[in-house]
Amino acid sequence: MSGILTGKIALITGGASGIGRATALLFAREGAAMVIADLNEAAGESVAAEINEAGGKAIFERTDVTVPRDCDRLVRRAVSEFGPIHVLFNNAGIIRRASVPELSEEDWDRVMAVNLRSIFLLSRLVVPIMIKNGGGSVINMASGWGLAGGARAAAYCASKGAVVLMTKAMAVDHGKHNVRVNCLCPGDTDTGMLRNEAAQLGEATDRFLCDSARRPLGRLGKPEEIARAALFLASDASSFVSGAALVVDGGGLAGAG
């Protein structure tokens, strides 16, 4: 490892599993002190322990990222334990596979809260810290479905499309502060959330995953591949990149539109 995040403090939401876990482990290997937030306490503590046992630095804070009080506690602990935050990865997300007539108000509100409101709540706390300390990198988790629509995913597509434009607006606002703001737009990635989609749609998991792999590279993404894209955006390798929606989808959107 190159240690390109040595001396950096990184906070990641949804860090207990999937892309979040892979990113936390990678950032730690690259020298960052990690603050991991998630609702899954056992899994989150496990990720932090894995990092610490490997010689890195990590803490876990059980956090509901839709609740202002939880977000405030998370950021205060991060700063208390490690110091000013340099990298914020707003990764937490959920999906409800349903069309507009099928959606309940509760599911619509929950998707918007986890996927979008959480970015607002944490960014309004962390960006001022970055500004005070000369800059930083905010990475928001969007999706390929934030750039193109998908079947029976109205709330998810709406939330991720909003993330893309919120990212661009934040980049405009905070470029003068040396705070770079970008988002990732992954395609289908081999995670528990993807398998849960199959269950929501009542489809056989193997068939669903096979259908999801139908893209130019002919396979699903791996969490570690999305993590490497996040590392690029977190590091000085992307020092002139802000307001970007980085598509990491095996070519899935290449023929769209």
N, C-alpha and C positions, 0 to 999 in steps of 0.2 A: 504494500500500500504506500501511497505517496505522501500521506499526511496533509493533504491539501486543506483540511479543515482544522488543523492544529491551532489551538487557542480560541476556537469559536464555541459559542454556546448555541445549541439548536433545540428548539421546542417543536415537537411533532404531535399532532392530535391523531386519534385513531391508530396509535402506535403499537397496539398489542397484537395485531395480526395482519396478514396479507401484505399489501404494499407498504403500509406503515411500519410493520415489524422489519421488513427487509431494508427499508430506508434507515431506520434507527440503527440497525446493526452495521450497515455500510458507513453511515456518518461517523459512528463511534470508531470504526476501524480506521477512518481517515482523520481521527484526532479530535473530533468534536465531543464536548460534554453534552450529554443528552438528557432532555426533560421529556418524558413520555407521558402522554395523557390518553385515557381511554376509560370506558365504563367497565370493562372486563378486568377486574382487579387482579385475579390470579394470573391471567395471561400477561398483563402489563408488568406485574412484579417479576414474572419469569424473564421477560425481555431485559429488564433492567439488571437482573441478577446475572444473566448471560454476558452482558456487556461488562459489568464489574468484575466478574470472574476471569474475563479475558484481559484484564488490566486497564479497561476504560473507566469512564465516569458516567454514571446514569442514575436518575431517580425516576420514580413513577408516582403520579398523582391521579387518583381516581377522579374523573371530571366528566360532568355532563356539559358538553360544549354549547348547549343551547341555553344555559342558565348563567346569567351575568355573575352571580355570586361565586359560582364554581370557577369561571374563567379568571376572575380577579384573584381568587386564592391560588390558582395554578401559576399565574404570572408572578405573584408576590413570592411564592416559594422558589420559583426558578431563579429569580434575581437574588433572593436571600442565600440560596445554596451555591450558585455559580457566578453570579454577576450579570451584567447587561446581556440581553439576548441579541445575537447576530443573525440568526436564521429562524424564521417561523414557517413551518410547513403545515398549512391548514388542510390536512388530509382526511379528516373524519368524514364519512359519508354513508348514506343508505340508499336503497332503491325500492320502489314499490312498482311492480309491473302491472299497470292498468291504464286503460284509456280514461278520458275525462268522465264519461258517464259511469264508469265502473268505480272511480275513486271515491272514497269517503273524504269528508272534510278533514277528519283527523289524520288520515294518511297524507293528504296534501300538505297540511300544516307541519307535520313531522318531517317530511322530506325537505321542505323549505327551511325549517329550523336547523336541521343537522347540516345540510349541504351548503346553505347560504348565510343564514343568520349567524352561525358560529364563526364564519370568516369575519363578519363585521364585529362581533363581540371581542374576538381576540386581537384583530388588527388594531382596533381603537385603543387597546391597552399596550400593544407591543410596538407599534410604529412610533409613538412618541419616545419610547426608550431608544429605538434605533436612531431617531433624529438627534437626540441629545448626545449620542455617542458616535456620531459621524457617519452613520449609514447602516445598511443591512440588506438582507434579501428575504422577501416574502414570496412563498410559493403556495399557490392555491390549487387545489385539486379540482379540475374541471373534468371533461370527458370528450371523447369523439362525438358523443350525443349532446354536447354543448355547441357543436358546430353543424350537426346534421340531425334531423329527427329520426326517431326509432319507434317501432311498433309497441303499443301498450306500455308506454313509458313517459306519459305526458308530464307528470310532476318532476320526474328525474331530469328530462330534457329541459324543462323550463328552469329548473334550479341551476343546471350546469351551464346553460346559455347565459344566465345571469352572472354566474361566476366569471365567465370569459370577459364580459363587458365591465364588471366590477374591477377585475384585474387591470384592464386598460385604463379605467378612470383613476385608479389608485396610482398607476405608473405615471400618469400625467401630473397628478397632485404632488407626488413625492420624489420625482426625479431631482428636483432642486435640493433635496435633502440627502442625496446619495442613497436613497432607499429604492432598490430595484424590486419591481413586483411583476411576477410572471405566473403563468398557470400551465399545468400539465393536462394534456388531453389524451389519456390512454385509450386504446381499444380493449377488447375483451382480454382479461388477464386471469390466469389460473389461480383464483382465490376462493375462499369460502363464500364470499358475496356472490360470485358468479354462479356457484352451485345452488345457492339459495334462490336465484332467479328461476332456475329450472323448476324448483319446488313451487314457487309462486304461480308459474304458468301451467303447472300440472304436466310437465314434460319429463320424459326419462332423462336422467342426468347425462348419460353417455351420448345420447343423440343430441342433446342440447349443446354439449361441449364441442361435439363434432361440427355442428352447424356454425358455432361461434368461431371456429378456426378457419372458416372459409374466407380467406383474404389472400392477397398476393404472396405473402410468405408462408401461407399454408399451415399456420399453427396459432395457438394462443400465445399471448405474452406471458412472461414470467415476472413475478413480483420484483426480482432482482434487476430485471431490465428497466422497469419503471424507476426503481431506486437509483440506478445510474444516471438517468435523465434528471432526477431531482438533485443529485450530487452536482451535476453540471450547473444547474441554476443556482445552487447554494454557494458555489465556489467562485473564485476570481477568474476562472476560465470563461465565465459568462459576464465579465465586467461591463460590457457594452450592450447587454441584452436586458431590455425592460419593456413591459407591455406585450410580451409575446405569449402566444398560445401554442406550446410545443406539442405537436402531435406525435404520439409514440404508439403506433397501432398496426405495425406490420403491413402497412400499405392499405389498410381497410378503407380509408377515405380517399385514396388516390384517384379512384374512378368515379367518385360521387359528384353529383351536380351536373 
